[in-house]
Amino acid sequence: MNNYVKTTKMTKANKKVIRKQLKASHTLLKHEGIETVSYPTQNLVVANGGLGNGVSREQLQDILKGSSSVKCLLMPPNKPYAFVTYGCTEDARQCHAALNGRQLQCQGRTVTLYLSFVDKAEMPPGLKVLEDFVSPEEEVQLLEAVDWSFCDDPGDNTIQKTLKHRRVKHFGYEFRYDNNNVDKNKPLSGGLPAVCHPVLERCLKEKHISIWPDQLTVNQYQPGQGIPPHVDTHSAFEDTILSLSLGAKTVMDFRHPDGRSVAVVLPRRSLLLMKGESRYLWTHGITPRRLDIVPARDAERSVAVTPDPCDLTLNERGTRTSFTFRKVRHMPCDCAYPSTCDSQRPLEVPQRFSLPCTDVDAVQLEMRFVHTVYDEIAGHFSRTRHSPWPRVGDFLRSLVPGAVVADVGCGNGKYLGINPAVFTLGCDRSHSLVQICADRGFQAFTSDALEVPLRSGVCDACISIAVIHHFSTQERRLTAVKELVRLLKPGGKALLYVWALEQEYNRQKSKYLKERGVGPVEGVEPGSVGQMDTTAARTVGTSSSAAKSSQPELSIHRNRTAFGSQDLLVPWHLRGGVQKEGQEPSHIGEKGALLASGSTPVYHRYYHVFREGELEELCRKVRNATIETSYYDQGNWCVILEKTL
């Protein structure tokens, strides 16, 4: 039986406003890096309501004056948007409902406002920035102590390297870029420079650290240079890491595995301290650019760059040198963040699961590691799915006006409004995701992709984007393709996307691999461990001790790394998740979540990643369809099928 979500009747005008609002949110994310959220907050971004659109501050204030709780109105210069902060969430929600789609007359033309909620950024836990930690005189002494003239003297007590994005010099121990670690048996002679001792003694006295560091990495960044996002290698260094910013200030970007991000200003002569969660879990990096956006009133202070300060300004970067102090670790790391800890992989998990032997086994696996998981993570998942893939959008826009389109496995509905000239109907196995589609004004219903409750031959086109790889047997994957073809009229076309085993193709890495996020601290290239990696449990899957020994076992994939097998579980760190009382550490629950002690749930989604040619082989088994074209698109194998009968 299929469950339908009852949707509220909406006018064409209301639907148009919702489509335009979503498009505005996507544009803000793509071009300005402003991430909107689907839940109410005190902060709103007003698209098309900025000085760059010709909207004056007086005009916007006049529209917002209905609420006395407006705390702040920020209008960045030359930008087509503004930020408004309310005293309470309810007032912001009422403004969002009342003003979306409101039109203004500005300099002889009509401007339509679209409002979305944004979150206020907070510092990552365990992160501190101490301003003016060294004096101008100490800064000069530290900078003059570093000799950047390359020396081949074998008796030199330092190691110097010129990397792609900066110059690096190591003291105490050399950091090895080939394995993202240090050779603990080969310390460099000379230790740390004596000029650093007063700074470290002050850190000990003020209890910022409890043990004397024995490794120093000095990095020199020219304007426009940076370092990719990464997490320090846990097995290489102890907890607290110190980093001085000398010569110029910069903005460092921090990102949590659940998608939260915070840009933090590091003033000149400040000391950055990372410990606990900020050191072990959040990635940090510096975007290569010549200008940073910083709060104008706090231009020389360390603050998180948020949408709601009173004003923003541009800061031109200068030559910045960082001194990063660390203590080499000589025992395995036992931190509370196993998802990014190389010392805690592999972690034994009590359950062992294998690939399904029967259709009943397959249904159970998919229920546990696909259907239930997406219902649990739907809200967070939706907030991370903004921009449609370009070639999918091109396919939908190529359809003739009035065409009937089925999006089978529509997720949060990001493709349902791409072409307003066609009638698009979505379905998904996740009731929670279908509800999100309904809330956005789209037509969607709950259904399994293997049995869609629509008449045969009613669709001019179908799309199945990132769906078929969730079926755990070839028979079920073939049934899903046949169901798409059944829905099509003769001559109708279906577009299929599945995740590819080959994440590096024609000597080009996919975006998935390019965004890999774990390595050492500032001054060290990112390593091979994925940013959203979970505890790399040895095995996981459909049944426990009753698993058939002849069936291969599933493994948990390390995110942002190459695939080691075709059938695997991919982790998802749920933002705001809570460990259940009494739950055993490192236990994979009935809803596919691995709950590590002291951490938020990590859910696991089953995937069968397709090798090259496999999707075409599958489609050729459908007797009444032919392959029009096939291609590789950013880590996915793709096929366009045409129904022949």
C-alpha positions in Angstrom: 0.0 0.0 0.0 1.3 3.4 -0.9 1.0 6.4 1.4 0.3 9.7 -0.1 1.2 13.0 1.6 -1.8 15.4 1.5 -0.7 18.8 0.2 -2.3 22.1 0.7 -3.9 23.6 -2.4 -1.6 26.4 -3.7 -2.1 29.0 -6.3 0.1 29.3 -9.3 1.4 32.6 -7.8 2.4 30.9 -4.5 4.1 28.1 -6.3 6.1 30.6 -8.4 7.2 32.5 -5.3 8.4 29.2 -3.7 10.4 28.3 -6.9 11.9 31.8 -7.0 12.8 31.6 -3.3 14.6 28.3 -3.8 16.4 29.6 -6.8 17.5 32.6 -4.9 18.8 30.4 -2.1 20.8 28.3 -4.6 22.3 31.5 -6.1 23.3 32.8 -2.7 25.1 29.5 -1.9 26.8 29.2 -5.3 28.0 32.7 -5.8 28.2 34.2 -2.2 28.8 31.1 0.0 25.7 32.0 2.1 24.0 28.8 3.3 20.3 29.1 4.0 18.4 26.7 6.3 14.9 25.2 6.1 14.0 25.8 9.8 13.1 29.2 11.4 15.8 31.2 13.1 16.1 34.9 14.2 18.2 35.7 11.1 16.9 36.3 7.5 18.7 37.0 4.3 16.7 39.1 1.9 17.6 38.2 -1.7 17.1 41.1 -4.2 16.9 43.5 -1.2 20.4 44.9 -1.3 22.1 48.1 -2.3 23.4 46.3 -5.4 19.7 46.0 -6.6 19.0 49.7 -6.1 17.1 49.1 -2.8 17.8 51.9 -0.3 18.2 51.3 3.4 15.1 53.5 4.0 13.0 51.4 1.6 13.9 48.2 3.3 13.4 49.6 6.8 10.0 50.9 5.8 8.9 47.4 4.8 10.4 45.8 8.0 9.0 48.5 10.4 5.9 46.3 11.1 8.0 44.5 13.7 9.5 46.4 16.6 11.9 43.5 17.3 14.3 44.2 14.4 17.7 44.2 16.1 20.0 44.6 13.1 19.8 45.4 9.4 23.0 44.8 7.4 23.3 45.9 3.8 26.8 45.0 2.4 27.9 47.5 -0.2 27.3 46.5 -3.9 25.6 43.3 -2.9 22.1 42.2 -4.1 21.0 41.0 -0.6 20.6 42.2 2.9 20.6 40.5 6.4 18.0 41.2 9.1 18.1 39.9 12.7 15.0 39.8 14.8 14.7 39.7 18.6 12.9 36.4 18.5 12.4 33.5 16.0 8.6 34.0 15.8 8.9 37.6 14.5 11.4 36.4 11.9 9.0 33.6 10.9 6.1 36.1 10.5 8.3 38.4 8.4 9.4 35.4 6.3 5.7 34.5 5.6 4.5 38.0 5.0 7.2 39.5 2.8 8.2 36.6 0.5 7.4 37.8 -3.0 6.8 41.4 -1.9 7.5 43.8 -4.8 9.2 47.2 -4.6 9.6 50.0 -7.1 13.2 50.9 -7.3 14.6 53.5 -9.8 11.8 52.8 -12.3 11.9 49.0 -12.1 10.2 46.3 -10.1 12.2 44.3 -7.6 10.8 41.2 -5.9 12.1 40.2 -2.5 12.7 36.6 -1.5 13.5 35.8 2.1 15.3 32.7 3.6 16.5 31.8 7.1 20.2 31.7 8.0 22.0 30.4 11.0 24.2 32.4 13.3 27.8 31.0 13.4 29.4 30.0 16.7 33.0 29.2 17.4 33.9 25.4 17.2 34.2 23.9 20.8 37.7 24.0 22.1 38.8 26.8 19.8 40.3 30.0 21.2 42.1 32.9 19.6 44.2 35.1 21.9 44.8 38.5 20.5 48.1 40.4 20.8 49.7 37.3 22.3 53.1 38.4 21.2 54.4 42.0 21.1 55.5 43.8 17.9 59.1 43.4 19.1 58.6 39.6 19.6 57.0 39.4 16.2 60.1 40.9 14.6 62.4 38.6 16.5 60.5 35.5 15.5 60.3 36.4 11.8 64.0 37.3 11.7 64.9 33.9 13.2 63.6 32.0 10.2 66.2 31.8 7.4 64.3 31.1 4.1 67.5 30.9 2.1 67.6 27.2 1.1 70.5 25.3 2.8 71.8 21.9 1.6 74.1 21.7 4.6 73.6 18.1 6.0 74.3 19.5 9.4 71.4 21.9 9.3 68.8 21.2 12.0 65.8 22.1 10.0 63.9 20.7 6.9 62.7 23.3 4.4 60.3 22.6 1.5 58.6 24.7 -1.1 55.0 23.5 -1.6 52.5 24.4 -4.2 50.8 27.0 -2.0 53.4 28.1 0.5 56.9 27.7 1.9 57.4 25.4 4.9 60.2 24.9 7.4 60.2 22.1 10.0 62.0 22.1 13.4 62.3 19.3 16.0 60.7 16.6 13.7 60.1 16.6 10.0 56.5 16.1 8.9 56.3 13.6 6.1 53.9 14.5 3.4 54.1 11.0 1.8 52.3 9.4 4.8 51.0 12.5 6.7 53.0 11.6 9.9 56.3 12.1 11.5 59.2 9.6 11.9 59.3 9.5 15.7 62.7 7.8 15.7 64.4 10.5 13.7 64.3 13.9 15.5 66.1 16.8 13.9 69.1 18.1 15.8 68.8 21.4 17.5 65.2 21.2 18.7 63.0 24.3 18.6 64.6 27.8 18.0 65.5 29.5 21.3 63.6 32.6 20.2 60.4 30.6 20.6 61.1 29.7 24.3 59.6 32.8 25.9 56.4 32.3 24.0 56.1 28.7 25.0 57.0 29.5 28.6 54.1 32.0 28.7 51.8 29.3 27.2 52.7 26.9 30.0 52.4 29.6 32.7 48.9 30.6 31.5 48.0 26.9 31.2 47.2 26.9 27.5 49.3 23.8 27.3 50.5 21.3 29.9 53.6 19.9 28.1 56.4 21.5 26.1 56.0 21.1 22.3 58.8 19.4 20.4 57.7 20.0 16.8 57.4 23.3 14.9 56.2 24.0 11.4 56.7 27.4 10.0 54.6 28.4 7.0 54.9 31.5 4.8 51.8 32.5 2.8 51.9 35.1 0.1 48.7 37.0 -0.7 46.4 34.6 -2.7 47.9 31.4 -1.1 46.2 29.1 1.3 45.9 25.5 2.5 43.1 23.0 1.8 40.7 21.9 4.6 42.0 19.1 6.7 42.1 17.6 10.2 45.3 17.0 11.9 46.6 13.4 11.8 45.6 12.1 15.3 48.4 9.6 15.6 51.1 12.2 14.9 50.4 14.8 17.6 48.9 15.2 21.0 45.7 17.2 21.7 46.4 21.0 22.0 47.9 22.7 19.0 49.2 26.3 19.0 49.6 28.5 16.0 50.9 32.1 15.9 49.9 34.4 13.0 52.7 36.9 12.2 53.1 39.6 9.6 49.4 39.8 8.6 46.0 38.6 9.5 43.8 36.1 7.7 40.5 34.2 7.8 40.5 30.5 8.6 37.5 28.4 7.7 36.3 25.6 10.0 33.8 22.9 9.0 32.1 20.2 11.0 31.3 16.8 9.4 27.6 17.7 9.5 28.1 20.7 7.2 28.3 23.5 9.7 31.0 26.0 8.8 32.5 29.0 10.6 35.0 31.6 9.2 37.3 32.9 12.0 39.4 36.0 11.8 43.0 35.4 13.0 44.5 38.8 13.7 48.1 39.6 13.4 50.2 38.5 16.4 47.3 36.4 17.7 47.6 32.8 19.0 45.2 30.1 17.8 44.5 27.2 20.2 42.8 24.1 19.0 41.9 21.4 21.4 39.2 18.7 21.8 36.5 18.8 19.2 38.0 21.7 17.2 41.3 19.9 16.9 40.1 16.3 16.3 36.8 16.7 14.4 36.5 20.0 12.5 38.5 20.6 9.4 40.3 23.9 9.1 41.8 25.6 6.1 42.6 28.9 4.4 40.9 29.7 1.1 43.4 30.9 -1.5 42.4 34.5 -2.2 43.7 38.0 -1.9 40.8 39.6 -0.1 38.9 38.5 3.0 35.4 39.7 4.2 35.7 40.7 7.9 33.5 42.6 10.3 34.3 46.3 10.0 33.9 47.2 13.7 36.0 44.2 14.7 38.6 44.5 11.9 41.5 43.9 14.3 39.8 41.4 16.6 39.2 37.6 16.4 35.5 37.0 15.6 33.4 34.5 13.7 32.3 36.1 10.5 28.5 35.9 10.6 25.6 37.5 8.7 24.5 39.7 11.5 27.3 42.1 12.5 26.6 45.8 11.9 28.9 46.1 8.9 31.4 44.2 6.8 34.5 45.3 5.0 37.2 43.9 2.9 40.7 43.1 4.2 43.6 42.8 1.7 45.9 40.0 2.7 49.6 40.6 3.3 52.5 38.1 3.6 51.6 35.9 6.6 53.9 33.6 8.5 52.5 31.0 10.9 54.4 29.2 13.7 52.5 26.0 14.6 53.7 24.2 17.7 52.8 20.6 18.4 53.8 17.7 20.7 54.6 14.5 18.9 52.5 11.6 20.1 54.2 8.3 21.1 51.1 6.3 22.0 48.0 5.5 19.9 45.3 8.2 20.1 42.3 7.3 22.2 40.2 10.4 21.6 36.4 10.6 21.6 36.3 11.3 17.9 36.9 7.9 16.2 35.3 9.0 12.9 38.4 11.0 12.1 41.0 9.1 14.2 43.5 6.9 12.3 44.6 5.3 15.6 41.1 3.8 16.1 40.7 2.2 12.7 39.8 -0.6 12.2 37.4 -0.8 15.1 35.8 -4.2 15.7 32.0 -4.1 15.7 30.1 -6.9 17.3 27.8 -7.5 14.3 28.8 -9.0 11.0 26.6 -8.6 8.0 26.8 -10.0 4.5 25.3 -9.3 1.1 21.8 -10.7 0.8 21.2 -14.2 -0.5 17.5 -13.9 -1.0 15.1 -11.1 -1.8 13.9 -11.2 1.8 17.4 -10.5 2.9 17.7 -7.7 0.4 14.5 -6.1 1.7 15.7 -6.2 5.2 19.1 -4.7 4.3 17.5 -1.9 2.4 15.0 -1.2 5.1 17.7 -0.9 7.7 20.4 0.9 5.7 18.4 2.9 3.2 14.8 3.5 4.0 15.0 4.0 7.7 18.2 6.0 7.5 16.8 8.5 5.0 13.7 9.0 7.2 16.0 9.7 10.2 18.4 12.1 8.4 15.9 13.7 6.0 16.1 17.2 7.4 19.8 17.4 7.6 20.1 15.6 4.2 17.8 18.2 2.6 19.8 21.1 3.9 22.9 19.7 2.1 21.1 19.2 -1.2 20.8 22.6 -2.9 22.2 22.8 -6.4 20.8 20.6 -9.2 23.4 18.8 -11.3 23.8 20.8 -14.5 23.3 18.0 -17.0 20.2 16.8 -15.2 18.9 20.3 -15.4 19.7 20.4 -19.1 17.8 17.1 -19.7 14.7 18.5 -17.9 14.8 21.9 -19.7 15.1 20.1 -23.1 11.6 18.6 -22.7 8.7 20.1 -24.6 6.1 22.3 -22.7 3.3 20.2 -21.2 5.4 17.0 -20.9 4.6 14.7 -18.0 7.7 13.8 -15.9 8.2 11.4 -13.1 11.1 11.9 -10.7 11.4 8.4 -9.1 13.4 8.8 -5.9 12.9 12.6 -5.8 14.6 13.2 -2.4 13.9 16.7 -1.2 12.5 17.7 -4.6 15.4 19.8 -5.9 14.6 18.7 -9.5 10.8 19.1 -9.3 10.8 22.8 -10.1 13.6 23.0 -12.7 11.3 23.3 -15.7 8.0 25.1 -14.9 6.7 24.4 -18.4 6.4 20.7 -17.7 4.2 18.7 -15.2 6.6 17.0 -12.8 5.5 14.4 -10.2 7.9 13.1 -7.6 7.9 10.0 -5.4 10.3 8.7 -2.8 10.5 5.8 -0.4 11.2 8.2 2.5 8.0 9.7 3.9 10.1 12.5 5.6 11.6 13.6 2.3 8.2 13.5 0.6 6.9 15.8 3.3 9.7 18.2 2.7 8.6 18.2 -1.0 5.1 18.9 0.0 6.1 21.7 2.3 7.8 23.3 -0.7 4.7 23.1 -2.8 5.7 20.2 -5.0 3.5 17.3 -6.0 5.0 14.2 -4.4 3.9 10.9 -2.9 5.5 8.0 -1.0 6.3 5.0 -3.1 8.9 2.3 -3.6 10.8 2.7 -6.9 10.2 -1.0 -7.7 6.4 -0.5 -7.9 5.3 3.1 -8.7 1.5 3.5 -8.5 1.1 5.2 -11.9 -0.4 3.8 -15.1 1.9 2.4 -17.7 2.9 4.7 -20.6 1.8 8.0 -18.9 5.2 9.7 -18.8 7.1 11.6 -21.5 10.2 11.4 -19.3 11.5 9.9 -16.1 14.6 10.6 -14.0 16.2 8.4 -11.5 19.1 10.3 -9.9 21.2 8.5 -7.3 18.6 5.9 -6.6 19.3 2.5 -8.2 22.7 2.2 -6.5 20.7 1.7 -3.2 19.3 -1.6 -4.3 21.3 -4.5 -3.0 20.9 -7.2 -5.7 21.2 -7.1 -9.5 17.7 -8.4 -9.8 16.3 -5.5 -7.8 18.4 -3.0 -9.7 17.1 -4.4 -13.0 13.5 -4.3 -11.7 14.0 -0.6 -10.9 15.1 0.1 -14.5 12.2 -1.8 -16.0 9.8 0.1 -13.8 11.1 3.4 -15.3 10.6 2.1 -18.8 7.1 0.9 -17.9 6.1 4.4 -17.0 7.3 5.9 -20.3 5.3 6.4 -23.4 6.8 4.9 -26.6 9.6 7.4 -27.5 9.8 8.6 -24.0 13.2 9.0 -22.3 14.6 8.1 -18.9 17.8 9.6 -17.4 19.6 7.4 -14.8 22.5 8.4 -12.6 24.4 6.0 -10.3 27.5 6.4 -8.2 30.7 5.2 -10.0 33.3 2.8 -8.6 35.8 4.9 -10.7 36.1 8.2 -8.8 39.1 9.1 -10.9 38.4 9.0 -14.7 40.5 10.2 -17.6 43.1 11.3 -15.1 40.6 13.7 -13.4 39.5 13.2 -9.8 35.8 13.6 -9.1 34.6 16.4 -6.9 34.0 13.7 -4.2 37.7 13.0 -4.0 38.8 16.6 -4.4 36.9 17.5 -1.3 38.7 15.0 0.9 39.2 16.6 4.2 41.6 15.0 6.7 45.3 15.6 7.1 47.5 17.4 9.6 47.3 20.9 11.0 48.0 24.1 9.1 51.2 23.6 7.2 50.5 20.0 6.3 48.7 18.7 3.2 45.4 16.9 3.7 45.6 13.2 4.3 43.7 10.3 2.9 41.1 9.9 5.6 37.7 11.3 4.7 36.2 14.3 6.5 32.9 12.5 7.2 34.5 9.1 7.8 33.0 7.0 10.6 34.7 4.6 12.8 35.8 2.4 9.9 34.2 -0.6 11.4 35.5 -3.8 10.0 32.2 -5.3 8.8 28.5 -4.3 8.7 25.4 -5.4 6.8 22.1 -7.4 6.8 22.2 -10.2 9.4 24.4 -11.0 12.4 25.8 -14.3 13.4 23.4 -16.0 10.9 25.2 -14.4 8.0 26.1 -16.9 5.2 29.9 -17.5 5.3 29.9 -17.8 1.5 28.6 -14.3 1.0 31.0 -11.3 1.1 30.8 -9.0 4.0 30.0 -5.3 3.8 32.6 -2.8 4.9 32.2 0.8 6.0 33.7 3.2 3.5 36.0 6.1 4.5 34.4 9.1 3.0 36.3 11.2 0.4 38.5 8.2 -0.5 38.6 5.8 -3.5 36.2 2.9 -3.2 37.7 -0.4 -2.2 34.7 -2.5 -3.1 31.4 -2.2 -5.0 29.1 -3.0 -2.0 29.6 -0.9 1.0 28.1 1.3 3.7 28.7 5.1 3.5 28.5 7.1 6.8 26.4 10.1 7.5 27.1 12.2 10.6 23.7 13.5 11.7 23.7 17.1 12.9 22.1 17.5 16.3 21.7 13.7 16.8 21.6 12.4 20.4 22.9 9.1 21.7 20.2 7.0 23.3 20.4 6.4 27.0 21.9 3.0 27.7 23.2 2.6 24.1 26.4 0.6 24.0 29.4 2.4 22.5 30.2 1.6 18.9 26.8 -0.2 18.5 25.1 -0.3 15.1 21.4 0.3 16.0 18.3 -0.9 14.3 18.1 2.3 12.3 21.6 1.9 10.8 23.3 4.3 13.2 26.6 3.6 14.8 26.6 5.4 18.1 30.1 6.0 19.5 30.3 6.9 23.2 30.1 10.7 23.7 29.4 11.4 20.0 26.4 12.1 17.8 24.9 9.2 15.7 26.6 8.2 12.5 24.2 6.6 10.1 25.2 4.2 7.3 23.7 4.0 3.9 24.0 1.0 1.6 25.5 1.6 -1.9 26.4 -0.6 -4.8 28.8 1.5 -6.8 28.8 0.7 -10.5 31.9 -0.2 -12.4 32.4 1.2 -16.0 30.0 -0.4 -18.4 27.8 -2.0 -15.7 24.9 0.4 -16.0 24.8 -0.1 -19.8 24.9 -3.9 -19.3 21.9 -3.6 -16.9 19.9 -1.4 -19.3 20.5 -3.8 -22.2 18.6 -6.4 -20.3 15.4 -4.3 -20.8 13.9 -5.6 -24.0 11.7 -2.6 -24.9 14.3 0.1 -24.5 17.5 1.3 -26.2 20.4 3.3 -24.9 20.5 6.7 -26.5 23.7 7.9 -24.8 25.8 7.2 -21.8 28.5 9.3 -20.1 30.5 9.9 -17.0 29.6 13.0 -14.9 31.6 13.9 -11.8 31.9 10.5 -10.2 28.6 9.1 -11.7 27.8 6.7 -14.5 24.8 8.0 -16.5 22.5 6.7 -19.2 19.6 8.1 -21.2 17.2 5.3 -22.3 14.5 5.6 -24.9 11.4 3.3 -24.9 10.9 1.6 -28.2 7.5 -0.1 -27.8 
